[in-house]
Amino acid sequence: MEMLDPVVIISASIVLIIIAFILGWVINSKIGKNSVSTADEKAKQILIEAEKESKNLKREKILEVKDEWYKKKQEFDKEANTKKQRLGNLESKLEKREENLDRKYDLVLSKEKDIAKLSNNIERKQEYLKAKEVEVEKLMFEQNIKLEKIASLTSEEAKRMLMENLINKAKSEATQQIQKVRDEAMIEAKKNSQKIIVQSIQRTAVDHSVESTVSVVQIKNDEMKGRIIGREGRNIRAFEAATGVDVIVDDTPEAVILSAFDQFRREVARIALEKLIGDGRIHPARIEEVVKKVQSELEDEIFKEGENALIQLGIHGVHREIIKLIGRMKYRSSYGQNLLQHSIEVAHITGFMASELGFDQSIAKRAGMMHDIGKTVDKSIEGPHALLGYDVAKRFKEHPIVINAVGSHHEDIEMEHPISALVQAADAISGARPGARREPLESYVKRLENLEELATSFEGVEKTFAIQAGREIRVVVEPEKADDDFSNKLAFDIAKKIEDDMEYPGQIKVTVIREVRKIAYAK
């Protein structure tokens, strides 16, 4: 085998390489053209889509701008219309004001003309009066000169003497007249009042009781205290919540204390606790059941108490609601005085005084019995008890005299019938009699101090003494500064000021003492 020429082999290899390169280049060239064309198409597609998207965005932005512009235009138009309307209103108001000013201007011009005329008339009259005054002064001067020559006194001296004499004479006569009228009135009034009051008190027999603020419930043994308290105090808490009463369980043997200002609640608690102790079953549910039952029973008893009081007085035809209020008086007190007993006493006294004076006794008793029903009205309703009672009596169509007496017995309204005054007097008599009411020590002392200070405030008073529990004030005057007429007037003035400035039960006697002591020594 012949060996191939290396040159031929190398040449052939080079030719093959060149052919392969050419073939590769052709193939790559075709592939590249295809890629470029594909890329161009993609680029064109992207450009088309981008153009579309930009157009859409442009269109959207244009729409948004148009919407915003439209909204702003609407707001501007609305604001412009509002301002235009305001300007129109202001313009119309200004036109009206201008018209009013024109009218007022015309009116002022007219009045100025009238005033000018009046001023001219007044000036003429003033000139005429001045001339007359000059003439009168001249005549008076001439008369005064003549009188001074006749009396040998100047006009000022004569005037001063005349005024002093007239004043002293008037004071003396007034004081004497006042004293005479007062003495006659007091003698007559004292005689008649003593007669009526004595007869009324003689024919009245009413028990009086002063209710305290606590009730004592007796128990058989001290073991019952533990049952009343209950486990961890649940029974006593339930009882206090149901009744509104404080239960005091202390070291007091065989006794439990109930404390409450409201007498009705305290009575409910007392009866309920006695029933629970007697029954032996003491637990919260049983406590609530018994308390409700006792409250219902006491409401019925209240109505019966009201009926009994009215039957005792011979009063008929009273509305059921008023009967309930009268029954509630049993569980009310005023200054420690039981309200029901007080009202019955006032009814008797009013009836007897009305009978003596010739008025209708039944209406008088009715008015006296109902005068304090306002004190039993629901405490949530505010106002003076006399006016509250007046509203109740009016609502249930009581007799007009009774309505007026209830409303006016503390002078909250004007009295329209003498029976109203009798009710007021009977109320004072019942409340002011000894032992009827309690008065706290501090207020009692303060009232006496105020009484003495009031009397001391008058000129010429040396010392004052409040005696007989404030029912009399004794006034010692300086004898050098006061005479008998002054003393009489001073007593009257002090009594009047006490009536105007102070509140007190019954009446206060004012005694003015003028004492003159002359001392001589025998040597």
Secondary structure, 3 states (H helix, E strand, C coil): CCCCCHHHHHHHHHHHHHHHHHHHHHHHHHHHHHHHHHHHHHHHHHHHHHHHHHHHHHHHHHHHHHHHHHHHHHHHHHHHHHHHHHHHHHHHHHHHHHHHHHHHHHHHHHHHHHHHHHHHHHHHHHHHHHHHHHHHHHHHHHHHHHHHHHHCCCHHHHHHHHHHHHHHHHHHHHHHHHHHHHHHHHHHHHHHHHHHHHHHHHCCCCCCCCCCCEEEEECCCCHHHHHHHCHHHHHHHHHHHHHCCEEECCCCCCEEEEECCCHHHHHHHHHHHHHHHHHCCCCHHHHHHHHHHHHHHHHHHHHHHHHHHHHHHCCCCCCHHHHHHHHHHHHCEECCEEHHHHHHHHHHHHHHHHHHHCCCHHHHHHHHHHCCHHHHCCCCCCCCHHHHHHHHHHHCCCCHHHHHHHHHCCCCCCCCCHHHHHHHHHHHHHHHCCCCCCCCHHHHHHHHHHHHHHHHCCCCEEEEEEECCCCEEEEEECCCCCCHHHHHHHHHHHHHHHHHHCCCCCCCEEEEECCCCCCCCCC
